[in-house]
Amino acid sequence: MNDAKGYSPVNCEFHDVLEHHATTRTTVRVRFGDEAGAQQERDAVITDVFARDGADFLSLDTGETVRLDRVEEVDGVKLAEFPAVE
């Protein structure tokens, strides 16, 4: 499970993109850094976007939970293309 320590909130518009995919239950390609910093990529359905212990997460139908600030790209939409949260 991902730890909330050092969490950096993500842009609200990017969060909305994730919520949209969770609502439509379509398979998307998700690229993220795992807890060890290794790049991961999955074709999966986002089943939930939620907050817990001061951080936001998404759940995939693979059974994985990913902290939102570790998500780099979802279905071609890159977090880096959105303004940083200050």
C-alpha positions as protocol buffer text, in pm:
chain_id: "A"
residue {
  index: 1
  type: MET
  ca { x: 0 y: 0 z: 0 }
}
residue {
  index: 2
  type: ASN
  ca { x: 118 y: 349 z: -78 }
}
residue {
  index: 3
  type: ASP
  ca { x: 209 y: 580 z: 209 }
}
residue {
  index: 4
  type: ALA
  ca { x: 83 y: 943 z: 220 }
}
residue {
  index: 5
  type: LYS
  ca { x: 414 y: 1079 z: 355 }
}
residue {
  index: 6
  type: GLY
  ca { x: 546 y: 1351 z: 127 }
}
residue {
  index: 7
  type: TYR
  ca { x: 228 y: 1358 z: -84 }
}
residue {
  index: 8
  type: SER
  ca { x: 203 y: 1640 z: -341 }
}
residue {
  index: 9
  type: PRO
  ca { x: -156 y: 1721 z: -443 }
}
residue {
  index: 10
  type: VAL
  ca { x: -233 y: 1693 z: -815 }
}
residue {
  index: 11
  type: ASN
  ca { x: -403 y: 1949 z: -1035 }
}
residue {
  index: 12
  type: CYS
  ca { x: -784 y: 1948 z: -1004 }
}
residue {
  index: 13
  type: GLU
  ca { x: -831 y: 1924 z: -1381 }
}
residue {
  index: 14
  type: PHE
  ca { x: -613 y: 1611 z: -1395 }
}
residue {
  index: 15
  type: HIS
  ca { x: -810 y: 1474 z: -1099 }
}
residue {
  index: 16
  type: ASP
  ca { x: -1127 y: 1534 z: -1306 }
}
residue {
  index: 17
  type: VAL
  ca { x: -978 y: 1329 z: -1592 }
}
residue {
  index: 18
  type: LEU
  ca { x: -923 y: 1040 z: -1351 }
}
residue {
  index: 19
  type: GLU
  ca { x: -1276 y: 1072 z: -1212 }
}
residue {
  index: 20
  type: HIS
  ca { x: -1416 y: 1068 z: -1567 }
}
residue {
  index: 21
  type: HIS
  ca { x: -1238 y: 741 z: -1645 }
}
residue {
  index: 22
  type: ALA
  ca { x: -1351 y: 591 z: -1314 }
}
residue {
  index: 23
  type: THR
  ca { x: -1711 y: 684 z: -1395 }
}
residue {
  index: 24
  type: THR
  ca { x: -1706 y: 548 z: -1752 }
}
residue {
  index: 25
  type: ARG
  ca { x: -1523 y: 228 z: -1649 }
}
residue {
  index: 26
  type: THR
  ca { x: -1327 y: 217 z: -1973 }
}
residue {
  index: 27
  type: THR
  ca { x: -989 y: 49 z: -2005 }
}
residue {
  index: 28
  type: VAL
  ca { x: -711 y: 306 z: -2011 }
}
residue {
  index: 29
  type: ARG
  ca { x: -333 y: 292 z: -2019 }
}
residue {
  index: 30
  type: VAL
  ca { x: -194 y: 416 z: -1685 }
}
residue {
  index: 31
  type: ARG
  ca { x: 174 y: 503 z: -1647 }
}
residue {
  index: 32
  type: PHE
  ca { x: 307 y: 560 z: -1295 }
}
residue {
  index: 33
  type: GLY
  ca { x: 610 y: 532 z: -1073 }
}
residue {
  index: 34
  type: ASP
  ca { x: 589 y: 257 z: -815 }
}
residue {
  index: 35
  type: GLU
  ca { x: 701 y: 289 z: -453 }
}
residue {
  index: 36
  type: ALA
  ca { x: 1058 y: 201 z: -551 }
}
residue {
  index: 37
  type: GLY
  ca { x: 1057 y: 463 z: -828 }
}
residue {
  index: 38
  type: ALA
  ca { x: 1042 y: 212 z: -1114 }
}
residue {
  index: 39
  type: GLN
  ca { x: 825 y: 303 z: -1412 }
}
residue {
  index: 40
  type: GLN
  ca { x: 510 y: 91 z: -1445 }
}
residue {
  index: 41
  type: GLU
  ca { x: 244 y: 76 z: -1713 }
}
residue {
  index: 42
  type: ARG
  ca { x: -92 y: -98 z: -1703 }
}
residue {
  index: 43
  type: ASP
  ca { x: -392 y: -132 z: -1930 }
}
residue {
  index: 44
  type: ALA
  ca { x: -666 y: -128 z: -1668 }
}
residue {
  index: 45
  type: VAL
  ca { x: -998 y: 15 z: -1556 }
}
residue {
  index: 46
  type: ILE
  ca { x: -983 y: 285 z: -1290 }
}
residue {
  index: 47
  type: THR
  ca { x: -1235 y: 159 z: -1037 }
}
residue {
  index: 48
  type: ASP
  ca { x: -1212 y: 439 z: -781 }
}
residue {
  index: 49
  type: VAL
  ca { x: -1047 y: 772 z: -702 }
}
residue {
  index: 50
  type: PHE
  ca { x: -1043 y: 842 z: -330 }
}
residue {
  index: 51
  type: ALA
  ca { x: -874 y: 1024 z: -42 }
}
residue {
  index: 52
  type: ARG
  ca { x: -725 y: 858 z: 263 }
}
residue {
  index: 53
  type: ASP
  ca { x: -487 y: 977 z: 535 }
}
residue {
  index: 54
  type: GLY
  ca { x: -408 y: 1308 z: 364 }
}
residue {
  index: 55
  type: ALA
  ca { x: -343 y: 1174 z: 14 }
}
residue {
  index: 56
  type: ASP
  ca { x: -542 y: 1088 z: -299 }
}
residue {
  index: 57
  type: PHE
  ca { x: -530 y: 747 z: -465 }
}
residue {
  index: 58
  type: LEU
  ca { x: -676 y: 555 z: -754 }
}
residue {
  index: 59
  type: SER
  ca { x: -768 y: 190 z: -759 }
}
residue {
  index: 60
  type: LEU
  ca { x: -725 y: -25 z: -1068 }
}
residue {
  index: 61
  type: ASP
  ca { x: -914 y: -339 z: -1161 }
}
residue {
  index: 62
  type: THR
  ca { x: -577 y: -516 z: -1138 }
}
residue {
  index: 63
  type: GLY
  ca { x: -610 y: -482 z: -759 }
}
residue {
  index: 64
  type: GLU
  ca { x: -340 y: -216 z: -740 }
}
residue {
  index: 65
  type: THR
  ca { x: -373 y: 118 z: -559 }
}
residue {
  index: 66
  type: VAL
  ca { x: -161 y: 409 z: -684 }
}
residue {
  index: 67
  type: ARG
  ca { x: -102 y: 742 z: -511 }
}
residue {
  index: 68
  type: LEU
  ca { x: -209 y: 1019 z: -750 }
}
residue {
  index: 69
  type: ASP
  ca { x: 117 y: 1210 z: -734 }
}
residue {
  index: 70
  type: ARG
  ca { x: 288 y: 898 z: -873 }
}
residue {
  index: 71
  type: VAL
  ca { x: 60 y: 884 z: -1178 }
}
residue {
  index: 72
  type: GLU
  ca { x: 240 y: 1028 z: -1481 }
}
residue {
  index: 73
  type: GLU
  ca { x: -7 y: 967 z: -1761 }
}
residue {
  index: 74
  type: VAL
  ca { x: -355 y: 826 z: -1817 }
}
residue {
  index: 75
  type: ASP
  ca { x: -475 y: 741 z: -2168 }
}
residue {
  index: 76
  type: GLY
  ca { x: -230 y: 989 z: -2323 }
}
residue {
  index: 77
  type: VAL
  ca { x: -311 y: 1273 z: -2080 }
}
residue {
  index: 78
  type: LYS
  ca { x: 5 y: 1369 z: -1892 }
}
residue {
  index: 79
  type: LEU
  ca { x: -2 y: 1515 z: -1542 }
}
residue {
  index: 80
  type: ALA
  ca { x: 298 y: 1732 z: -1639 }
}
residue {
  index: 81
  type: GLU
  ca { x: 78 y: 1916 z: -1892 }
}
residue {
  index: 82
  type: PHE
  ca { x: -130 y: 2067 z: -1609 }
}
residue {
  index: 83
  type: PRO
  ca { x: -21 y: 2353 z: -1382 }
}
residue {
  index: 84
  type: ALA
  ca { x: 136 y: 2243 z: -1055 }
}
residue {
  index: 85
  type: VAL
  ca { x: -68 y: 2285 z: -737 }
}
residue {
  index: 86
  type: GLU
  ca { x: 82 y: 2546 z: -507 }
}
